[in-house]
Amino acid sequence: MKVLSILILSAVYLVPNALATGTLDQVPNLRSLPDSAATLQQKIDENDGNLLLGRDEILRITKPLVFDLSNHEAVAVKAAGGVTIVMDGPGPALRFVGSHEGTASPKSFKPTTWNERMPIVSGIEILGNHDEADGIELVQTVGAIITGVSVRWCRHGIHLVNRNRNVLVSDCHLYENSGVGIYLDDVNLHQINVGTSHISYNRQGGIVVRDGNVRNLQVSGCDIEGNMPNDETPTRTANILIDVSGSPETKAKSIAEISITGCTIQHSANYGGASGKKVAPGGANIRLAGKEIYPIDSVTISGNVLSDTTTNIDIDYAHDVAINANNFFAPQPANLHVRNSQRVVVSSNTFNPRQFVRPGTILFEDCSECIIASSTLHRFATDAGALILNRCNGFTINALNLSDCDSGLVLNETTDTTISSCRVTRTTAGAADVSINAGSKNILLVGNAFGGLVKNDAKSHLQR
């Protein structure tokens, strides 16, 4: 016992020093700590699935601690304070396995499932010391609550697989993991709330929903940043990534009903760095990646601060998306890129590179029935167009204020579109406030204040 106490004491002093290195491999006495997996699993099984830990403990395990809800029913993992679990093997440190096969409707619950309600994890830290170590895994659970938890140096922080319902994640720190912060991995999941958490520097994405059948994802009041490679490696990941683009056409993968509100979402693309160096090229703050047969549907993005990624918001194959009252700045190069989408509403936003020189482009391609309104576009450093519509149809562009941009509105091969009550001022000399090519038709210009050049070659148009 004396030797064990010395080793634990050594680890207590050495773990904080390892924080600067980003790895526990620098802790020389870590693997001298006993493997507590068997002891803790026995404690779980003998205490009806509950794991109540003390204070100021560092516990090393080499295999997952499994909470079988069908045997133990309602369970909880809690600590009196200051407890660290080091996962020194593959798999999740904590795996919760339920038996729910239904929906969120009470009628779909089996009697035994009611007794598995609300597994809880709170007040612990999980550190990874293996390339395939994860933090927490949820399988077929109902009402899981993860609160006040830190996961660092693992692969995935919180991993949801198979089927889950009514998940709450709040007040957590999911930080510096090699994979994803919160990963909805081909899961059938309705009702998940993610709130008031820091989700940062997870190199394969912050919150990632990939494939599966997902409804009712609410992300609110979080700081989500730097969740992509920290170098010049090209990437398609994002701080928030909703993705069915790679799933087989023969399998139904459906994601809808998402709300992202009141978050700061940013980094990485070169914030404050040398202008010639790009970080994580291709990354986005929010990326909706649907496909024609299964577009992403019914998404609200509201009240967020979005900055410093290759594209602040990137959308491909989505329907019914509302992007309102957000603050966009410092893209590298684009603020918003929307493709193959319908009924996207962009209103009451501010777009400003702030202290940076950025193109900032807002680009819509092959989209229909969209509205862009009541927003400011300031100092876009591009001669290709601040707002560009390529091959679009049925747009309403209203009450935009473009100031000090290198170019204005550009419409190419676009039809049945109204531009009204827009103001364009101080466009770079010689550039057009609005440019409409000959391939466009039925363009209505009403009540605009253009201070400079207007190029309108549309086949049919009306200007008032």
C-alpha positions, 0 to 999 in steps of 0.5 A, a space after each residue: 500500500 505504501 508503494 501504491 500511495 507513492 505512485 499515485 502521489 507521483 502521478 498527481 504531481 506529474 499529470 498537470 505537467 503533462 498538460 503542456 505536452 498534449 499526451 500522458 506518455 510523458 507521465 513516467 509512473 502512469 503505467 505503474 499505477 494498477 489497472 483498476 478496471 476489474 476492481 471498478 467493474 466489480 464495484 459497479 456490479 455489486 452496487 446496482 450499476 452505480 459508481 460513486 467515487 471519492 475525491 482526488 483520485 486518479 484511476 487507471 483502466 485498460 478496458 471499458 467499464 460497462 453499465 448494463 442497464 438491462 441488469 442494473 436499471 437506473 445507474 449513475 457515475 458520480 464523484 465527490 470531487 477531483 476524480 480522473 479516470 485514465 483510459 489506457 486501452 481501446 474503447 470507451 472509458 464508460 459504456 452504457 448499454 440499454 435495451 430500448 428499441 422504440 421511439 420517444 413515444 411512451 407507447 413504444 417503451 417496453 416495461 423493462 425500458 422504463 426502469 433503465 431511465 436516465 443514466 447519469 454521469 457527472 463530476 469526473 474527468 476522463 483522460 485518454 492514453 491510447 489511440 483508440 480510447 474514447 470517453 463515454 459511449 451510449 447504446 440504446 439508452 433513454 434519458 441519458 444525462 452527461 453534465 459537468 464532465 471533462 474528456 481530453 486526449 481521447 479519440 471521441 469525447 461522447 460517442 452515440 451509436 445504434 439508437 438513443 433517445 432524449 439525451 442531455 449534454 450540459 456544462 461539459 469540456 470536450 477538449 483536445 481529442 483526436 476524433 470528434 467531441 460529440 459524435 452521433 455515429 449512424 445513430 437513430 436518435 431523436 431529442 438531444 440537447 447540447 448546452 453551455 459547454 466548451 467543445 474545442 480542438 477536437 481534430 475531426 469535428 466538434 459536434 458531428 452527425 454522420 448518417 443515421 436517423 436524427 431529429 431534434 438536435 438543439 445546440 445552445 449557448 456553447 463555445 465551439 472552436 478549432 475542431 479541425 486539423 491544426 495544420 495545412 491538411 485539407 479537411 471537410 470537417 467542421 465545428 458542427 458537421 451534419 453529413 449524409 453525403 457519403 451514405 449509400 443511396 440504397 439506405 435511408 439516412 435522414 437528418 432534420 429539425 436542428 437548432 443552433 442558437 446563441 453559440 460562439 463558433 470559430 477557428 481555424 483558418 489563419 486568425 491573426 496569423 500570416 496571410 500566406 499560411 492557411 490552416 485546415 483549408 476546406 473547414 467550416 464552422 457549420 457544414 450541412 452536407 446532404 444529398 439529392 435523395 436525402 437533403 438536410 431539412 428544417 434547420 435554424 441557425 440563429 444568434 451565433 458569432 461565426 468566424 475564422 474558417 475557410 467558409 463560415 457556413 457551407 450548405 449542400 442539398 438542404 431544404 428549409 434553412 433559416 439563418 438569422 441574426 448572426 454575426 459573421 466575420 474573418 472568413 478565409 475566404 467565404 462567409 456563406 456557400 449554398 448549393 443545390 438547396 431550396 427555401 433558404 432564408 438569410 436575414 438580419 445578419 451582419 457580415 464584416 471582416 473586421 480587422 482582416 482583408 477577406 473576400 467574404 463572398 456569399 455564393 448561391 449555386 443551383 438554388 431556388 425559392 430563397 430569401 436574402 434580406 435585411 443584412 449588412 455586407 461590409 468591405 468584401 475584398 473581391 472583384 467577383 461579387 459580394 453576393 453571387 447567384 449562379 443558376 438560381 431561380 425564384 429569389 427575393 433579395 431585399 433591404 441589403 446594405 453593401 458598403 465599401 465592397 470591391 464589387 456588388 451583386 452578381 447574377 449569372 443564369 438566374 431567373 424570376 428574381 426580385 432585387 428591391 430596397 437595396 443600397 450599395 455605396 462606395 463600391 470600388 471605382 469601375 466595379 458594378 454595384 449590380 451585374 446581371 448577365 445575358 443568361 438571366 431573365 425576368 429580373 425585377 429591380 425595384 426601389 434600389 439605391 445604387 450609387 455606381 454602375 449597373 450592368 443589366 443584360 438580362 433577357 427581360 427585366 423591369 427597373 423602377 
